[in-house]
């Protein structure tokens, strides 16, 4: 009696290469998270130091690595406008990671 033997080949053995799928990394990483808050309704005559002093009561404000000053951004009117360069009453404050 004749016995037939089926040949099996491993995937990719015929000269074709199998591509490995890249594992998708999450786009959000808590390590690089920034804790920015946006504040409106500030007095028009305030400055960065006053905002940093007031909001540091709530948590630790992150420091800018270049200037070693707190990361506080006051939004100002454009130079060409009527109140050119004066604060709008809005600010962004970056807190350090908890």
Helices and strands as residue ranges (DSSP letters): G 30-32, E 35-39, H 48-55, E 72-76, E 87-95
